[in-house]
Amino acid sequence: MLVDDETKKTTLLGWSSEHDWRDRAAAWDDEVHRLEDARRLEAIRQMHDLHQRAGRAILQKGLAALAGVEPHEIPPYAAARLLELGARLERETLLVSVEEMQGIEPPPEEDPWDAVARELEALPDPDGG
């Protein structure tokens, strides 16, 4: 027995209604999005943790440069710049972390790492090379 297309469509629509396919599919999509959002939030938290640790490491290097090197061996502006960059990166990371975890969309701005890289590249080579 051959079943025409209209009968197939009617049967499928009946099953869809009977088994609530539309709402179940929407619920599935919602759950998938919820899980993706949770994974994304965890990735953001991990990224900010890494950035915080990097900022602290930059601060420590700047402090070590000031404490462990004779003043004539390192230009004071270079050590001060490392301290400033480390503090700025750590501060920006903490502020952005709080905003993102609260769901506040921060204004688009430059990635702090790009600014740090540019500043470090602009420092003169202490060996003169």
N, CA, C and O atoms as a GROMACS GRO file, in nm:
protein
  516
    1MET      N    1   0.083  -0.117   0.000
    1MET     CA    2   0.000   0.000   0.000
    1MET      C    3   0.089   0.125   0.000
    1MET      O    4   0.178   0.139   0.084
    2LEU      N    5   0.064   0.211  -0.091
    2LEU     CA    6   0.139   0.335  -0.100
    2LEU      C    7   0.067   0.444  -0.022
    2LEU      O    8  -0.055   0.455  -0.025
    3VAL      N    9   0.149   0.524   0.049
    3VAL     CA   10   0.092   0.633   0.128
    3VAL      C   11   0.130   0.764   0.059
    3VAL      O   12   0.247   0.786   0.027
    4ASP      N   13   0.032   0.848   0.036
    4ASP     CA   14   0.063   0.974  -0.033
    4ASP      C   15   0.130   1.073   0.063
    4ASP      O   16   0.130   1.055   0.184
    5ASP      N   17   0.185   1.176   0.003
    5ASP     CA   18   0.260   1.275   0.081
    5ASP      C   19   0.173   1.348   0.184
    5ASP      O   20   0.219   1.379   0.293
    6GLU      N   21   0.049   1.374   0.149
    6GLU     CA   22  -0.041   1.444   0.241
    6GLU      C   23  -0.066   1.360   0.366
    6GLU      O   24  -0.074   1.414   0.476
    7THR      N   25  -0.080   1.228   0.348
    7THR     CA   26  -0.102   1.139   0.462
    7THR      C   27   0.022   1.136   0.551
    7THR      O   28   0.011   1.137   0.674
    8LYS      N   29   0.139   1.134   0.489
    8LYS     CA   30   0.265   1.136   0.566
    8LYS      C   31   0.275   1.265   0.648
    8LYS      O   32   0.311   1.264   0.766
    9LYS      N   33   0.244   1.376   0.582
    9LYS     CA   34   0.251   1.505   0.650
    9LYS      C   35   0.152   1.509   0.766
    9LYS      O   36   0.187   1.556   0.875
   10THR      N   37   0.032   1.462   0.745
   10THR     CA   38  -0.069   1.462   0.849
   10THR      C   39  -0.025   1.374   0.966
   10THR      O   40  -0.043   1.411   1.083
   11THR      N   41   0.033   1.258   0.936
   11THR     CA   42   0.081   1.168   1.040
   11THR      C   43   0.193   1.233   1.121
   11THR      O   44   0.193   1.227   1.244
   12LEU      N   45   0.288   1.296   1.052
   12LEU     CA   46   0.399   1.362   1.121
   12LEU      C   47   0.350   1.477   1.209
   12LEU      O   48   0.396   1.494   1.322
   13LEU      N   49   0.258   1.556   1.157
   13LEU     CA   50   0.203   1.666   1.236
   13LEU      C   51   0.131   1.614   1.361
   13LEU      O   52   0.138   1.674   1.468
   14GLY      N   53   0.062   1.503   1.344
   14GLY     CA   54  -0.007   1.442   1.460
   14GLY      C   55   0.092   1.395   1.565
   14GLY      O   56   0.075   1.420   1.684
   15TRP      N   57   0.196   1.328   1.521
   15TRP     CA   58   0.300   1.282   1.615
   15TRP      C   59   0.367   1.401   1.683
   15TRP      O   60   0.393   1.400   1.804
   16SER      N   61   0.394   1.504   1.603
   16SER     CA   62   0.458   1.623   1.658
   16SER      C   63   0.373   1.683   1.769
   16SER      O   64   0.424   1.720   1.875
   17SER      N   65   0.244   1.693   1.744
   17SER     CA   66   0.154   1.749   1.844
   17SER      C   67   0.143   1.657   1.966
   17SER      O   68   0.148   1.702   2.080
   18GLU      N   69   0.128   1.527   1.938
   18GLU     CA   70   0.110   1.429   2.046
   18GLU      C   71   0.232   1.422   2.138
   18GLU      O   72   0.218   1.407   2.259
   19HIS      N   73   0.350   1.434   2.080
   19HIS     CA   74   0.474   1.419   2.158
   19HIS      C   75   0.540   1.553   2.190
   19HIS      O   76   0.651   1.557   2.244
   20ASP      N   77   0.471   1.662   2.156
   20ASP     CA   78   0.517   1.796   2.191
   20ASP      C   79   0.658   1.824   2.140
   20ASP      O   80   0.742   1.878   2.212
   21TRP      N   81   0.683   1.788   2.014
   21TRP     CA   82   0.817   1.800   1.957
   21TRP      C   83   0.867   1.943   1.954
   21TRP      O   84   0.984   1.968   1.981
   22ARG      N   85   0.780   2.037   1.922
   22ARG     CA   86   0.825   2.177   1.910
   22ARG      C   87   0.879   2.228   2.044
   22ARG      O   88   0.989   2.284   2.048
   23ASP      N   89   0.804   2.210   2.152
   23ASP     CA   90   0.850   2.256   2.284
   23ASP      C   91   0.971   2.178   2.332
   23ASP      O   92   1.061   2.234   2.395
   24ARG      N   93   0.974   2.049   2.302
   24ARG     CA   94   1.088   1.968   2.344
   24ARG      C   95   1.215   2.011   2.269
   24ARG      O   96   1.323   2.016   2.327
   25ALA      N   97   1.201   2.042   2.140
   25ALA     CA   98   1.316   2.089   2.062
   25ALA      C   99   1.364   2.224   2.115
   25ALA      O  100   1.484   2.248   2.125
   26ALA      N  101   1.270   2.313   2.148
   26ALA     CA  102   1.307   2.444   2.203
   26ALA      C  103   1.376   2.428   2.338
   26ALA      O  104   1.472   2.498   2.367
   27ALA      N  105   1.327   2.336   2.420
   27ALA     CA  106   1.389   2.311   2.551
   27ALA      C  107   1.531   2.257   2.532
   27ALA      O  108   1.622   2.293   2.606
   28TRP      N  109   1.548   2.169   2.433
   28TRP     CA  110   1.681   2.115   2.403
   28TRP      C  111   1.775   2.228   2.362
   28TRP      O  112   1.888   2.236   2.411
   29ASP      N  113   1.730   2.315   2.272
   29ASP     CA  114   1.812   2.428   2.229
   29ASP      C  115   1.849   2.516   2.347
   29ASP      O  116   1.964   2.559   2.359
   30ASP      N  117   1.753   2.545   2.435
   30ASP     CA  118   1.780   2.627   2.552
   30ASP      C  119   1.887   2.563   2.641
   30ASP      O  120   1.977   2.632   2.690
   31GLU      N  121   1.878   2.433   2.660
   31GLU     CA  122   1.975   2.364   2.745
   31GLU      C  123   2.114   2.365   2.682
   31GLU      O  124   2.214   2.384   2.752
   32VAL      N  125   2.121   2.344   2.551
   32VAL     CA  126   2.250   2.348   2.482
   32VAL      C  127   2.312   2.487   2.496
   32VAL      O  128   2.431   2.499   2.522
   33HIS      N  129   2.231   2.592   2.480
   33HIS     CA  130   2.283   2.729   2.496
   33HIS      C  131   2.327   2.755   2.640
   33HIS      O  132   2.428   2.821   2.662
   34ARG      N  133   2.252   2.704   2.737
   34ARG     CA  134   2.289   2.722   2.877
   34ARG      C  135   2.425   2.656   2.904
   34ARG      O  136   2.510   2.715   2.972
   35LEU      N  137   2.446   2.536   2.852
   35LEU     CA  138   2.573   2.467   2.872
   35LEU      C  139   2.687   2.540   2.802
   35LEU      O  140   2.796   2.552   2.858
   36GLU      N  141   2.662   2.590   2.681
   36GLU     CA  142   2.765   2.667   2.610
   36GLU      C  143   2.801   2.793   2.688
   36GLU      O  144   2.918   2.829   2.698
   37ASP      N  145   2.700   2.861   2.743
   37ASP     CA  146   2.725   2.982   2.822
   37ASP      C  147   2.808   2.949   2.946
   37ASP      O  148   2.898   3.025   2.983
   38ALA      N  149   2.777   2.837   3.010
   38ALA     CA  150   2.852   2.796   3.130
   38ALA      C  151   2.998   2.767   3.094
   38ALA      O  152   3.089   2.805   3.168
   39ARG      N  153   3.021   2.700   2.982
   39ARG     CA  154   3.158   2.671   2.939
   39ARG      C  155   3.232   2.800   2.903
   39ARG      O  156   3.350   2.816   2.936
   40ARG      N  157   3.163   2.891   2.838
   40ARG     CA  158   3.224   3.018   2.800
   40ARG      C  159   3.261   3.098   2.924
   40ARG      O  160   3.369   3.157   2.930
   41LEU      N  161   3.173   3.101   3.023
   41LEU     CA  162   3.202   3.173   3.147
   41LEU      C  163   3.322   3.114   3.218
   41LEU      O  164   3.406   3.187   3.270
   42GLU      N  165   3.332   2.983   3.220
   42GLU     CA  166   3.447   2.918   3.283
   42GLU      C  167   3.575   2.951   3.207
   42GLU      O  168   3.679   2.974   3.269
   43ALA      N  169   3.569   2.954   3.074
   43ALA     CA  170   3.686   2.990   2.994
   43ALA      C  171   3.727   3.135   3.023
   43ALA      O  172   3.847   3.165   3.031
   44ILE      N  173   3.630   3.224   3.037
   44ILE     CA  174   3.659   3.364   3.070
   44ILE      C  175   3.726   3.373   3.206
   44ILE      O  176   3.822   3.447   3.224
   45ARG      N  177   3.674   3.297   3.303
   45ARG     CA  178   3.734   3.298   3.437
   45ARG      C  179   3.878   3.249   3.433
   45ARG      O  180   3.966   3.307   3.497
   46GLN      N  181   3.904   3.143   3.357
   46GLN     CA  182   4.040   3.091   3.346
   46GLN      C  183   4.132   3.191   3.277
   46GLN      O  184   4.247   3.209   3.318
   47MET      N  185   4.081   3.256   3.173
   47MET     CA  186   4.160   3.355   3.101
   47MET      C  187   4.197   3.470   3.194
   47MET      O  188   4.311   3.515   3.196
   48HIS      N  189   4.099   3.517   3.272
   48HIS     CA  190   4.127   3.629   3.361
   48HIS      C  191   4.221   3.588   3.474
   48HIS      O  192   4.302   3.670   3.519
   49ASP      N  193   4.212   3.465   3.519
   49ASP     CA  194   4.307   3.417   3.619
   49ASP      C  195   4.449   3.421   3.563
   49ASP      O  196   4.542   3.465   3.630
   50LEU      N  197   4.464   3.375   3.439
   50LEU     CA  198   4.595   3.378   3.374
   50LEU      C  199   4.645   3.522   3.360
   50LEU      O  200   4.761   3.551   3.387
   51HIS      N  201   4.556   3.612   3.318
   51HIS     CA  202   4.596   3.751   3.301
   51HIS      C  203   4.632   3.815   3.436
   51HIS      O  204   4.725   3.896   3.443
   52GLN      N  205   4.560   3.780   3.541
   52GLN     CA  206   4.594   3.832   3.673
   52GLN      C  207   4.733   3.785   3.715
   52GLN      O  208   4.814   3.863   3.765
   53ARG      N  209   4.760   3.656   3.693
   53ARG     CA  210   4.891   3.603   3.732
   53ARG      C  211   5.001   3.668   3.648
   53ARG      O  212   5.109   3.696   3.700
   54ALA      N  213   4.975   3.691   3.520
   54ALA     CA  214   5.075   3.756   3.435
   54ALA      C  215   5.100   3.899   3.483
   54ALA      O  216   5.215   3.944   3.487
   55GLY      N  217   4.993   3.970   3.518
   55GLY     CA  218   5.010   4.107   3.569
   55GLY      C  219   5.092   4.109   3.696
   55GLY      O  220   5.178   4.195   3.715
   56ARG      N  221   5.065   4.014   3.783
   56ARG     CA  222   5.143   4.006   3.908
   56ARG      C  223   5.289   3.973   3.879
   56ARG      O  224   5.379   4.026   3.944
   57ALA      N  225   5.313   3.885   3.782
   57ALA     CA  226   5.451   3.849   3.746
   57ALA      C  227   5.525   3.971   3.692
   57ALA      O  228   5.643   3.991   3.722
   58ILE      N  229   5.456   4.052   3.612
   58ILE     CA  230   5.520   4.173   3.560
   58ILE      C  231   5.554   4.267   3.676
   58ILE      O  232   5.662   4.326   3.678
   59LEU      N  233   5.462   4.280   3.770
   59LEU     CA  234   5.490   4.364   3.887
   59LEU      C  235   5.610   4.311   3.965
   59LEU      O  236   5.696   4.388   4.008
   60GLN      N  237   5.616   4.181   3.983
   60GLN     CA  238   5.727   4.121   4.057
   60GLN      C  239   5.859   4.145   3.986
   60GLN      O  240   5.961   4.173   4.050
   61LYS      N  241   5.858   4.135   3.853
   61LYS     CA  242   5.982   4.159   3.778
   61LYS      C  243   6.024   4.306   3.793
   61LYS      O  244   6.142   4.335   3.809
   62GLY      N  245   5.927   4.395   3.788
   62GLY     CA  246   5.960   4.536   3.807
   62GLY      C  247   6.016   4.564   3.946
   62GLY      O  248   6.113   4.638   3.961
   63LEU      N  249   5.953   4.503   4.046
   63LEU     CA  250   6.003   4.520   4.184
   63LEU      C  251   6.141   4.460   4.200
   63LEU      O  252   6.228   4.518   4.266
   64ALA      N  253   6.162   4.343   4.140
   64ALA     CA  254   6.294   4.280   4.148
   64ALA      C  255   6.400   4.366   4.079
   64ALA      O  256   6.513   4.376   4.126
   65ALA      N  257   6.361   4.427   3.968
   65ALA     CA  258   6.456   4.513   3.897
   65ALA      C  259   6.495   4.632   3.983
   65ALA      O  260   6.611   4.671   3.986
   66LEU      N  261   6.398   4.688   4.053
   66LEU     CA  262   6.428   4.802   4.140
   66LEU      C  263   6.510   4.760   4.262
   66LEU      O  264   6.600   4.832   4.304
   67ALA      N  265   6.479   4.643   4.318
   67ALA     CA  266   6.545   4.601   4.442
   67ALA      C  267   6.680   4.535   4.418
   67ALA      O  268   6.772   4.552   4.498
   68GLY      N  269   6.693   4.460   4.309
   68GLY     CA  270   6.813   4.379   4.291
   68GLY      C  271   6.918   4.436   4.199
   68GLY      O  272   7.023   4.375   4.181
   69VAL      N  273   6.893   4.550   4.142
   69VAL     CA  274   6.987   4.606   4.046
   69VAL      C  275   7.031   4.743   4.096
   69VAL      O  276   6.950   4.821   4.147
   70GLU      N  277   7.157   4.769   4.081
   70GLU     CA  278   7.207   4.900   4.119
   70GLU      C  279   7.142   5.005   4.029
   70GLU      O  280   7.119   4.980   3.911
   71PRO      N  281   7.112   5.119   4.084
   71PRO     CA  282   7.042   5.223   4.006
   71PRO      C  283   7.108   5.257   3.872
   71PRO      O  284   7.039   5.289   3.776
   72HIS      N  285   7.239   5.250   3.866
   72HIS     CA  286   7.307   5.285   3.741
   72HIS      C  287   7.297   5.174   3.636
   72HIS      O  288   7.329   5.197   3.519
   73GLU      N  289   7.253   5.055   3.675
   73GLU     CA  290   7.245   4.943   3.581
   73GLU      C  291   7.112   4.937   3.504
   73GLU      O  292   7.107   4.877   3.396
   74ILE      N  293   7.010   4.995   3.555
   74ILE     CA  294   6.880   4.993   3.488
   74ILE      C  295   6.824   5.134   3.488
   74ILE      O  296   6.823   5.202   3.591
   75PRO      N  297   6.777   5.175   3.374
   75PRO     CA  298   6.717   5.308   3.372
   75PRO      C  299   6.593   5.309   3.461
   75PRO      O  300   6.508   5.221   3.449
   76PRO      N  301   6.582   5.405   3.548
   76PRO     CA  302   6.466   5.409   3.638
   76PRO      C  303   6.333   5.412   3.564
   76PRO      O  304   6.234   5.353   3.611
   77TYR      N  305   6.329   5.480   3.448
   77TYR     CA  306   6.203   5.486   3.375
   77TYR      C  307   6.159   5.348   3.327
   77TYR      O  308   6.040   5.321   3.316
   78ALA      N  309   6.255   5.258   3.298
   78ALA     CA  310   6.221   5.124   3.250
   78ALA      C  311   6.158   5.042   3.364
   78ALA      O  312   6.058   4.974   3.343
   79ALA      N  313   6.217   5.048   3.482
   79ALA     CA  314   6.160   4.976   3.596
   79ALA      C  315   6.024   5.034   3.633
   79ALA      O  316   5.930   4.959   3.662
   80ALA      N  317   6.014   5.166   3.632
   80ALA     CA  318   5.885   5.229   3.664
   80ALA      C  319   5.780   5.191   3.560
   80ALA      O  320   5.664   5.170   3.595
   81ARG      N  321   5.819   5.183   3.436
   81ARG     CA  322   5.724   5.146   3.330
   81ARG      C  323   5.674   5.003   3.348
   81ARG      O  324   5.556   4.976   3.327
   82LEU      N  325   5.763   4.911   3.387
   82LEU     CA  326   5.720   4.774   3.414
   82LEU      C  327   5.618   4.769   3.527
   82LEU      O  328   5.518   4.698   3.519
   83LEU      N  329   5.643   4.845   3.632
   83LEU     CA  330   5.548   4.851   3.743
   83LEU      C  331   5.413   4.906   3.697
   83LEU      O  332   5.308   4.852   3.731
   84GLU      N  333   5.417   5.012   3.618
   84GLU     CA  334   5.293   5.072   3.569
   84GLU      C  335   5.216   4.975   3.480
   84GLU      O  336   5.094   4.960   3.494
   85LEU      N  337   5.286   4.909   3.390
   85LEU     CA  338   5.220   4.814   3.300
   85LEU      C  339   5.160   4.697   3.376
   85LEU      O  340   5.047   4.656   3.349
   86GLY      N  341   5.234   4.643   3.470
   86GLY     CA  342   5.183   4.530   3.548
   86GLY      C  343   5.062   4.568   3.630
   86GLY      O  344   4.964   4.493   3.635
   87ALA      N  345   5.067   4.685   3.693
   87ALA     CA  346   4.953   4.731   3.773
   87ALA      C  347   4.831   4.756   3.684
   87ALA      O  348   4.720   4.720   3.721
   88ARG      N  349   4.852   4.817   3.568
   88ARG     CA  350   4.740   4.845   3.479
   88ARG      C  351   4.677   4.716   3.428
   88ARG      O  352   4.555   4.704   3.425
   89LEU      N  353   4.759   4.620   3.388
   89LEU     CA  354   4.706   4.493   3.339
   89LEU      C  355   4.627   4.420   3.448
   89LEU      O  356   4.518   4.370   3.422
   90GLU      N  357   4.682   4.415   3.567
   90GLU     CA  358   4.613   4.348   3.676
   90GLU      C  359   4.480   4.418   3.709
   90GLU      O  360   4.378   4.352   3.729
   91ARG      N  361   4.484   4.551   3.714
   91ARG     CA  362   4.363   4.628   3.746
   91ARG      C  363   4.256   4.609   3.637
   91ARG      O  364   4.140   4.586   3.669
   92GLU      N  365   4.296   4.621   3.511
   92GLU     CA  366   4.199   4.605   3.402
   92GLU      C  367   4.140   4.465   3.399
   92GLU      O  368   4.022   4.447   3.372
   93THR      N  369   4.224   4.367   3.428
   93THR     CA  370   4.175   4.229   3.430
   93THR      C  371   4.073   4.210   3.540
   93THR      O  372   3.970   4.146   3.518
   94LEU      N  373   4.100   4.264   3.658
   94LEU     CA  374   4.006   4.251   3.769
   94LEU      C  375   3.874   4.321   3.738
   94LEU      O  376   3.767   4.267   3.766
   95LEU      N  377   3.881   4.441   3.682
   95LEU     CA  378   3.759   4.516   3.651
   95LEU      C  379   3.676   4.444   3.545
   95LEU      O  380   3.555   4.434   3.558
   96VAL      N  381   3.742   4.396   3.440
   96VAL     CA  382   3.670   4.328   3.333
   96VAL      C  383   3.611   4.198   3.385
   96VAL      O  384   3.500   4.161   3.346
   97SER      N  385   3.683   4.127   3.471
   97SER     CA  386   3.632   4.002   3.527
   97SER      C  387   3.502   4.025   3.600
   97SER      O  388   3.406   3.950   3.581
   98VAL      N  389   3.497   4.127   3.684
   98VAL     CA  390   3.376   4.156   3.762
   98VAL      C  391   3.262   4.191   3.668
   98VAL      O  392   3.150   4.142   3.686
   99GLU      N  393   3.289   4.275   3.568
   99GLU     CA  394   3.184   4.315   3.474
   99GLU      C  395   3.130   4.194   3.398
   99GLU      O  396   3.008   4.179   3.383
  100GLU      N  397   3.220   4.108   3.349
  100GLU     CA  398   3.175   3.994   3.271
  100GLU      C  399   3.098   3.895   3.356
  100GLU      O  400   3.000   3.836   3.310
  101MET      N  401   3.141   3.874   3.480
  101MET     CA  402   3.071   3.780   3.566
  101MET      C  403   2.933   3.831   3.607
  101MET      O  404   2.844   3.753   3.639
  102GLN      N  405   2.916   3.964   3.605
  102GLN     CA  406   2.786   4.022   3.636
  102GLN      C  407   2.701   4.038   3.511
  102GLN      O  408   2.586   4.083   3.519
  103GLY      N  409   2.756   4.002   3.396
  103GLY     CA  410   2.681   4.013   3.273
  103GLY      C  411   2.678   4.153   3.215
  103GLY      O  412   2.597   4.182   3.127
  104ILE      N  413   2.766   4.241   3.265
  104ILE     CA  414   2.773   4.378   3.213
  104ILE      C  415   2.864   4.377   3.091
  104ILE      O  416   2.976   4.326   3.096
  105GLU      N  417   2.815   4.433   2.984
  105GLU     CA  418   2.894   4.437   2.861
  105GLU      C  419   2.987   4.557   2.866
  105GLU      O  420   2.941   4.671   2.855
  106PRO      N  421   3.119   4.535   2.882
  106PRO     CA  422   3.210   4.649   2.886
  106PRO      C  423   3.223   4.711   2.746
  106PRO      O  424   3.202   4.642   2.647
  107PRO      N  425   3.256   4.838   2.739
  107PRO     CA  426   3.273   4.900   2.607
  107PRO      C  427   3.390   4.835   2.535
  107PRO      O  428   3.488   4.794   2.598
  108PRO      N  429   3.382   4.824   2.403
  108PRO     CA  430   3.493   4.762   2.330
  108PRO      C  431   3.619   4.846   2.346
  108PRO      O  432   3.616   4.968   2.327
  109GLU      N  433   3.726   4.781   2.380
  109GLU     CA  434   3.852   4.852   2.393
  109GLU      C  435   3.964   4.758   2.353
  109GLU      O  436   3.943   4.639   2.330
  110GLU      N  437   4.081   4.814   2.346
  110GLU     CA  438   4.198   4.738   2.304
  110GLU      C  439   4.232   4.630   2.406
  110GLU      O  440   4.216   4.648   2.526
  111ASP      N  441   4.278   4.516   2.355
  111ASP     CA  442   4.324   4.408   2.442
  111ASP      C  443   4.444   4.459   2.521
  111ASP      O  444   4.540   4.508   2.462
  112PRO      N  445   4.439   4.448   2.656
  112PRO     CA  446   4.552   4.497   2.737
  112PRO      C  447   4.685   4.435   2.698
  112PRO      O  448   4.789   4.499   2.710
  113TRP      N  449   4.683   4.310   2.650
  113TRP     CA  450   4.808   4.245   2.612
  113TRP      C  451   4.874   4.314   2.494
  113TRP      O  452   4.996   4.322   2.487
  114ASP      N  453   4.792   4.366   2.399
  114ASP     CA  454   4.848   4.438   2.285
  114ASP      C  455   4.917   4.565   2.333
  114ASP      O  456   5.026   4.598   2.285
  115ALA      N  457   4.856   4.635   2.426
  115ALA     CA  458   4.916   4.757   2.480
  115ALA      C  459   5.045   4.726   2.555
  115ALA      O  460   5.144   4.798   2.542
  116VAL      N  461   5.044   4.618   2.634
  116VAL     CA  462   5.165   4.579   2.708
  116VAL      C  463   5.277   4.544   2.610
  116VAL      O  464   5.391   4.588   2.628
  117ALA      N  465   5.245   4.466   2.509
  117ALA     CA  466   5.347   4.427   2.411
  117ALA      C  467   5.406   4.550   2.342
  117ALA      O  468   5.528   4.559   2.325
  118ARG      N  469   5.321   4.645   2.303
  118ARG     CA  470   5.368   4.767   2.238
  118ARG      C  471   5.459   4.848   2.331
  118ARG      O  472   5.562   4.899   2.288
  119GLU      N  473   5.419   4.858   2.458
  119GLU     CA  474   5.500   4.934   2.554
  119GLU      C  475   5.635   4.867   2.577
  119GLU      O  476   5.738   4.933   2.583
  120LEU      N  477   5.634   4.735   2.589
  120LEU     CA  478   5.760   4.664   2.613
  120LEU      C  479   5.852   4.674   2.492
  120LEU      O  480   5.973   4.686   2.507
  121GLU      N  481   5.794   4.668   2.373
  121GLU     CA  482   5.875   4.680   2.252
  121GLU      C  483   5.937   4.820   2.241
  121GLU      O  484   6.043   4.837   2.181
  122ALA      N  485   5.870   4.919   2.297
  122ALA     CA  486   5.919   5.057   2.288
  122ALA      C  487   6.033   5.085   2.386
  122ALA      O  488   6.106   5.183   2.370
  123LEU      N  489   6.049   4.999   2.487
  123LEU     CA  490   6.159   5.020   2.582
  123LEU      C  491   6.292   4.998   2.513
  123LEU      O  492   6.306   4.903   2.436
  124PRO      N  493   6.390   5.085   2.540
  124PRO     CA  494   6.521   5.066   2.478
  124PRO      C  495   6.589   4.939   2.533
  124PRO      O  496   6.570   4.902   2.648
  125ASP      N  497   6.665   4.877   2.448
  125ASP     CA  498   6.740   4.759   2.487
  125ASP      C  499   6.848   4.801   2.587
  125ASP      O  500   6.932   4.885   2.555
  126PRO      N  501   6.847   4.741   2.710
  126PRO     CA  502   6.948   4.782   2.810
  126PRO      C  503   7.091   4.749   2.767
  126PRO      O  504   7.186   4.810   2.817
  127ASP      N  505   7.106   4.653   2.675
  127ASP     CA  506   7.240   4.616   2.627
  127ASP      C  507   7.283   4.704   2.510
  127ASP      O  508   7.396   4.694   2.461
  128GLY      N  509   7.191   4.790   2.467
  128GLY     CA  510   7.225   4.883   2.360
  128GLY      C  511   7.214   4.820   2.222
  128GLY      O  512   7.256   4.881   2.123
  129GLY      N  513   7.159   4.698   2.211
  129GLY     CA  514   7.154   4.627   2.081
  129GLY      C  515   7.032   4.645   2.006
  129GLY      O  516   7.018   4.590   1.897
   0.00000   0.00000   0.00000
